[in-house]
Amino acid sequence: KILAEKDMIRTAIAEARIEITKCRQLCYLAAVMADEKGFKAAKSYIAMIKVAAPRAALKIIDEAIQVHGAHGVSQDSRLPGMYTQMRTLRVADGPDTVHLITIAREELAKGGGEIGQKISGLNENVAKYGKFSHVEGGALYVTGKKQAAKL
């Protein structure tokens, strides 16, 4: 049986295709947002792709190393070098944490939606005993740009 006929290999190929397609679509979304609404509006999408694409590539390379076994980490394979290059790329444009904070800040600036509040519900004991009374206005939920700016 050749490798491409093995279920584990096919699963790895399918997972890689899914990751690549997700990253392509996210990159396309960032580009469309930048073209139509400007780079400021696309900032969170750009940050997302800066995190997602290197992570996906690293995951795919890691799976290839697994598939190749000992050869995957040997001097005869290109995979260890690819892994090292990709890992370096993950920090080249700033560590993931910086981009994740940008994404979170943009999300929080949108403000909490009514649906989110309904889904998470209201803990009656928290409201009853005023556990959040020290927060501005006793707010149980983060609202708007004022809260996001504090992050």
MARVEX-532917 format. One record per residue (C-alpha): residue number from 1; residue in three letters; x, y negated, z. Coordinates in steps of 0.25 Angstrom, whole numbers. Example, Ala and Ser with C-alpha at 12.3 -4.5 7.8 and 13.67 -1.06 7.14 Angstrom:
BEGIN
<kolti i="1" aa="ala" x="49" y="18" z="31"/>
<kolti i="2" aa="ser" x="55" y="4" z="29"/>
end
This chain:
BEGIN
<kolti i="1" aa="lys" x="0" y="0" z="0"/>
<kolti i="2" aa="ile" x="5" y="-14" z="-4"/>
<kolti i="3" aa="leu" x="5" y="-25" z="7"/>
<kolti i="4" aa="ala" x="-6" y="-33" z="0"/>
<kolti i="5" aa="glu" x="-15" y="-21" z="1"/>
<kolti i="6" aa="lys" x="-14" y="-20" z="17"/>
<kolti i="7" aa="asp" x="-25" y="-27" z="24"/>
<kolti i="8" aa="met" x="-16" y="-34" z="34"/>
<kolti i="9" aa="ile" x="-9" y="-41" z="22"/>
<kolti i="10" aa="arg" x="-22" y="-45" z="16"/>
<kolti i="11" aa="thr" x="-27" y="-50" z="29"/>
<kolti i="12" aa="ala" x="-14" y="-59" z="30"/>
<kolti i="13" aa="ile" x="-16" y="-64" z="16"/>
<kolti i="14" aa="ala" x="-30" y="-67" z="18"/>
<kolti i="15" aa="glu" x="-27" y="-75" z="31"/>
<kolti i="16" aa="ala" x="-16" y="-82" z="24"/>
<kolti i="17" aa="arg" x="-25" y="-86" z="13"/>
<kolti i="18" aa="ile" x="-35" y="-91" z="23"/>
<kolti i="19" aa="glu" x="-25" y="-100" z="30"/>
<kolti i="20" aa="ile" x="-19" y="-106" z="17"/>
<kolti i="21" aa="thr" x="-33" y="-109" z="12"/>
<kolti i="22" aa="lys" x="-37" y="-116" z="25"/>
<kolti i="23" aa="cys" x="-25" y="-124" z="24"/>
<kolti i="24" aa="arg" x="-27" y="-128" z="9"/>
<kolti i="25" aa="gln" x="-41" y="-132" z="13"/>
<kolti i="26" aa="leu" x="-37" y="-140" z="25"/>
<kolti i="27" aa="cys" x="-26" y="-147" z="16"/>
<kolti i="28" aa="tyr" x="-36" y="-150" z="5"/>
<kolti i="29" aa="leu" x="-45" y="-156" z="16"/>
<kolti i="30" aa="ala" x="-34" y="-165" z="21"/>
<kolti i="31" aa="ala" x="-31" y="-169" z="7"/>
<kolti i="32" aa="val" x="-45" y="-173" z="4"/>
<kolti i="33" aa="met" x="-47" y="-180" z="17"/>
<kolti i="34" aa="ala" x="-34" y="-188" z="14"/>
<kolti i="35" aa="asp" x="-39" y="-191" z="-1"/>
<kolti i="36" aa="glu" x="-53" y="-195" z="3"/>
<kolti i="37" aa="lys" x="-52" y="-201" z="17"/>
<kolti i="38" aa="gly" x="-38" y="-205" z="18"/>
<kolti i="39" aa="phe" x="-26" y="-198" z="26"/>
<kolti i="40" aa="lys" x="-31" y="-204" z="40"/>
<kolti i="41" aa="ala" x="-44" y="-196" z="38"/>
<kolti i="42" aa="ala" x="-36" y="-184" z="34"/>
<kolti i="43" aa="lys" x="-27" y="-184" z="46"/>
<kolti i="44" aa="ser" x="-33" y="-173" z="53"/>
<kolti i="45" aa="tyr" x="-34" y="-164" z="41"/>
<kolti i="46" aa="ile" x="-19" y="-167" z="38"/>
<kolti i="47" aa="ala" x="-15" y="-163" z="52"/>
<kolti i="48" aa="met" x="-24" y="-150" z="51"/>
<kolti i="49" aa="ile" x="-16" y="-146" z="38"/>
<kolti i="50" aa="lys" x="-3" y="-149" z="44"/>
<kolti i="51" aa="val" x="-6" y="-139" z="55"/>
<kolti i="52" aa="ala" x="-14" y="-129" z="48"/>
<kolti i="53" aa="ala" x="-5" y="-127" z="35"/>
<kolti i="54" aa="pro" x="8" y="-124" z="42"/>
<kolti i="55" aa="arg" x="1" y="-115" z="53"/>
<kolti i="56" aa="ala" x="-6" y="-107" z="41"/>
<kolti i="57" aa="ala" x="7" y="-106" z="34"/>
<kolti i="58" aa="leu" x="15" y="-101" z="46"/>
<kolti i="59" aa="lys" x="4" y="-91" z="49"/>
<kolti i="60" aa="ile" x="4" y="-85" z="35"/>
<kolti i="61" aa="ile" x="20" y="-84" z="35"/>
<kolti i="62" aa="asp" x="19" y="-78" z="49"/>
<kolti i="63" aa="glu" x="9" y="-67" z="44"/>
<kolti i="64" aa="ala" x="18" y="-65" z="32"/>
<kolti i="65" aa="ile" x="29" y="-62" z="42"/>
<kolti i="66" aa="gln" x="20" y="-52" z="49"/>
<kolti i="67" aa="val" x="17" y="-45" z="36"/>
<kolti i="68" aa="his" x="31" y="-44" z="32"/>
<kolti i="69" aa="gly" x="35" y="-39" z="46"/>
<kolti i="70" aa="ala" x="50" y="-39" z="49"/>
<kolti i="71" aa="his" x="53" y="-43" z="35"/>
<kolti i="72" aa="gly" x="45" y="-56" z="37"/>
<kolti i="73" aa="val" x="55" y="-61" z="47"/>
<kolti i="74" aa="ser" x="68" y="-55" z="40"/>
<kolti i="75" aa="gln" x="78" y="-63" z="33"/>
<kolti i="76" aa="asp" x="73" y="-57" z="20"/>
<kolti i="77" aa="ser" x="60" y="-64" z="21"/>
<kolti i="78" aa="arg" x="56" y="-79" z="18"/>
<kolti i="79" aa="leu" x="45" y="-78" z="29"/>
<kolti i="80" aa="pro" x="54" y="-82" z="41"/>
<kolti i="81" aa="gly" x="59" y="-95" z="34"/>
<kolti i="82" aa="met" x="45" y="-98" z="29"/>
<kolti i="83" aa="tyr" x="40" y="-97" z="43"/>
<kolti i="84" aa="thr" x="51" y="-106" z="49"/>
<kolti i="85" aa="gln" x="48" y="-116" z="38"/>
<kolti i="86" aa="met" x="33" y="-116" z="40"/>
<kolti i="87" aa="arg" x="35" y="-117" z="55"/>
<kolti i="88" aa="thr" x="44" y="-129" z="53"/>
<kolti i="89" aa="leu" x="34" y="-136" z="44"/>
<kolti i="90" aa="arg" x="23" y="-135" z="55"/>
<kolti i="91" aa="val" x="31" y="-145" z="63"/>
<kolti i="92" aa="ala" x="37" y="-153" z="52"/>
<kolti i="93" aa="asp" x="25" y="-162" z="51"/>
<kolti i="94" aa="gly" x="23" y="-162" z="66"/>
<kolti i="95" aa="pro" x="19" y="-151" z="75"/>
<kolti i="96" aa="asp" x="5" y="-145" z="74"/>
<kolti i="97" aa="thr" x="1" y="-152" z="88"/>
<kolti i="98" aa="val" x="3" y="-166" z="81"/>
<kolti i="99" aa="his" x="-7" y="-162" z="70"/>
<kolti i="100" aa="leu" x="-17" y="-155" z="79"/>
<kolti i="101" aa="ile" x="-17" y="-168" z="88"/>
<kolti i="102" aa="thr" x="-21" y="-176" z="76"/>
<kolti i="103" aa="ile" x="-32" y="-166" z="72"/>
<kolti i="104" aa="ala" x="-37" y="-166" z="86"/>
<kolti i="105" aa="arg" x="-37" y="-181" z="87"/>
<kolti i="106" aa="glu" x="-44" y="-183" z="74"/>
<kolti i="107" aa="glu" x="-55" y="-173" z="78"/>
<kolti i="108" aa="leu" x="-57" y="-179" z="92"/>
<kolti i="109" aa="ala" x="-58" y="-193" z="85"/>
<kolti i="110" aa="lys" x="-70" y="-188" z="77"/>
<kolti i="111" aa="gly" x="-77" y="-187" z="91"/>
<kolti i="112" aa="gly" x="-85" y="-175" z="97"/>
<kolti i="113" aa="gly" x="-97" y="-171" z="89"/>
<kolti i="114" aa="glu" x="-111" y="-169" z="94"/>
<kolti i="115" aa="ile" x="-110" y="-154" z="90"/>
<kolti i="116" aa="gly" x="-97" y="-152" z="97"/>
<kolti i="117" aa="gln" x="-104" y="-157" z="110"/>
<kolti i="118" aa="lys" x="-116" y="-148" z="108"/>
<kolti i="119" aa="ile" x="-107" y="-136" z="105"/>
<kolti i="120" aa="ser" x="-98" y="-138" z="117"/>
<kolti i="121" aa="gly" x="-110" y="-142" z="126"/>
<kolti i="122" aa="leu" x="-110" y="-150" z="139"/>
<kolti i="123" aa="asn" x="-105" y="-143" z="152"/>
<kolti i="124" aa="glu" x="-116" y="-148" z="162"/>
<kolti i="125" aa="asn" x="-107" y="-146" z="174"/>
<kolti i="126" aa="val" x="-96" y="-155" z="167"/>
<kolti i="127" aa="ala" x="-107" y="-166" z="165"/>
<kolti i="128" aa="lys" x="-113" y="-164" z="178"/>
<kolti i="129" aa="tyr" x="-100" y="-166" z="186"/>
<kolti i="130" aa="gly" x="-94" y="-176" z="177"/>
<kolti i="131" aa="lys" x="-81" y="-169" z="174"/>
<kolti i="132" aa="phe" x="-79" y="-178" z="163"/>
<kolti i="133" aa="ser" x="-82" y="-191" z="169"/>
<kolti i="134" aa="his" x="-68" y="-195" z="169"/>
<kolti i="135" aa="val" x="-68" y="-195" z="154"/>
<kolti i="136" aa="glu" x="-72" y="-208" z="147"/>
<kolti i="137" aa="gly" x="-87" y="-208" z="148"/>
<kolti i="138" aa="gly" x="-88" y="-194" z="154"/>
<kolti i="139" aa="ala" x="-86" y="-189" z="139"/>
<kolti i="140" aa="leu" x="-86" y="-174" z="138"/>
<kolti i="141" aa="tyr" x="-82" y="-174" z="124"/>
<kolti i="142" aa="val" x="-71" y="-182" z="116"/>
<kolti i="143" aa="thr" x="-77" y="-193" z="108"/>
<kolti i="144" aa="gly" x="-71" y="-201" z="96"/>
<kolti i="145" aa="lys" x="-58" y="-208" z="94"/>
<kolti i="146" aa="lys" x="-56" y="-213" z="108"/>
<kolti i="147" aa="gln" x="-54" y="-199" z="113"/>
<kolti i="148" aa="ala" x="-46" y="-194" z="101"/>
<kolti i="149" aa="ala" x="-37" y="-206" z="103"/>
<kolti i="150" aa="lys" x="-33" y="-201" z="117"/>
<kolti i="151" aa="leu" x="-28" y="-188" z="111"/>
end
